Amino acid sequence: MIRLAYGRMLQDGLDGTHGLPRARLAELEARFAAVQAEVRRRRAGGEYGFYSLVDQAEAVREISTFAEGLGQAHDHVVVLGIGGSALGARALLTALRRPAWNEWDDEGREFFPRLTVLDNVDPTTITAALRRIDPRRVLVNVISKSGGTAETMAQYLVVRAWLEEALGAAAYRHLVFTTDPERGALREIAARDGIATLSVPPAVGGRFSVLSPVGLLPAALVGIDIAALLAGAREAVARAEADQLLRNPAALYAALHWAADTDLGARIDVLMPYTDRLRDFAEWYRQLWAESLGKRVDREGRTVHMGPTPVAAIGATDQHSQVQLFMEGPFDKVITFAVVDQLGDEVAIPMPAAGAPALPKDLAYLPGHTLGELLRAEYEASASALAQMGRMSCTLRLPDLSAATLGEAIMFYQIATGYAGVWYGIDPFDQPGVELGKKLTYAAMGRPGYDAPTKPAAPGRDEV
């Protein structure tokens, strides 16, 4: 079970001056009944569709059967997607499989395939990937809920031509689409060409879809226990049923961050895991928090231009880059540390060999400890130093990095995002700013039905 330590969000856990006054907790608790009621009302109306992802017994069976059958006939899986269709798969791989997964040989990967996620249309990246991957041994998972995402569909057309050049009519056997259950270009192509498909639940938006077939298929293909992922997610959902704010960690997390923003101007939210295995999880969080909470208008249609700015950091690496800013810069940040109690591997820092020269005095303290001890000491020192400087932080403590724990962490953040939408009074499930960019891209590329903007920007004149 994940634990949330939040004392260093409060003045009496910091320097007595900065942070939220402890009395603010009672005020948030008093308002929480209305927040919880609104979440439940909107869930009943279908807005919080990601909650239902914890109950996917049939999908788990279907995906597991596919992964154990056709999926294992390939030694490389390529995911084509962008945003929520790519970040979740990468986060799952980094957290739950061996580091540098693709560099291990078959035995090192337990004979599961390599996994490459292509989430951009940079031609250099695409060219390099297609040159190093054997098209005869690859399974390509094309992920687009709408079936019309420009970047993903451009990737698909390039990769399909690459497959057909090598495999001819058999190319379709190396493709699987994850898309809308009924509509869109991918669904149309799949029906025409006999391509295997999985469905994205209609009520689940892309950035909330990692625990749907969007993330579960790539995870299952590389040997991740997807049933355990969903079991952990169920734990987070169960805890979010609590009607007392201080017993509902996801709701409390959202409330404290909202209060830090609106009361104190702390509009930058940093997620800083102290393990490399959660580096991509922090990138996944960054999209979830930014795209959900950054909005021009509130639910009443009033122009508000609100939303916190999420930042991804990594401990202890960023103690030597960003932490200087966190420590002495503006009081506009909340840092969330994510620490793992049982990292799994441990490496002792060795004593000098017998007969070897003694270490310099300034290094003699290290032997006899482990790298894990050092990493934990780095976290504790950073959190304490920030508190002494009056900087707000909280800590998510994960017992381990198992599939169940990661599933709980994913659902924790998704639920917290849903609660934050209510605290901010905005819709956390739309993305009108993203949609405008899509429309302008379609117009620039000549897609029928989309016109160029009437007053285009003129970037060419103001250059040096």
Salt bridges, closest charged atoms under 4 A:
ASP12 OD2 - ARG22 NE 2.62
ASP15 OD2 - HIS18 ND1 2.79
GLU27 OE1 - ARG24 NH1 3.12
GLU38 OE2 - ARG42 NE 2.90
GLU47 OE2 - ARG42 NH1 2.77
GLU47 OE1 - ARG299 NH2 2.97
GLU58 OE1 - ARG61 NH2 2.84
ASP75 OD2 - ARG137 NE 3.39
ASP106 OD1 - ARG109 NH2 2.86
GLU110 OE2 - ARG97 NH2 3.66
ASP119 OD2 - ARG90 NH1 3.07
ASP134 OD2 - ARG136 NH2 2.97
GLU164 OE2 - ARG160 NE 2.98
ASP193 OD2 - ARG160 NH2 3.07
ASP193 OD1 - ARG192 NE 2.79
GLU241 OE1 - ARG40 NH2 3.49
GLU241 OE2 - ARG43 NH1 2.96
ASP243 OD1 - ARG40 NH2 2.86
ASP261 OD1 - ARG267 NE 3.20
ASP263 OD2 - ARG24 NE 2.55
ASP276 OD1 - ARG279 NH2 3.11
GLU283 OE1 - ARG286 NH2 2.55
GLU291 OE2 - ARG207 NH1 3.04
ASP298 OD2 - ARG302 NE 2.78
ASP332 OD1 - LYS333 NZ 2.59
ASP341 OD1 - ARG397 NH1 2.92
GLU346 OE2 - ARG376 NH2 3.88
GLU373 OE1 - HIS369 ND1 3.35
GLU408 OE2 - ARG239 NH1 3.41
ASP427 OD1 - ARG299 NH2 3.76
ASP430 OD1 - LYS295 NZ 2.80
GLU435 OE2 - LYS438 NZ 3.51
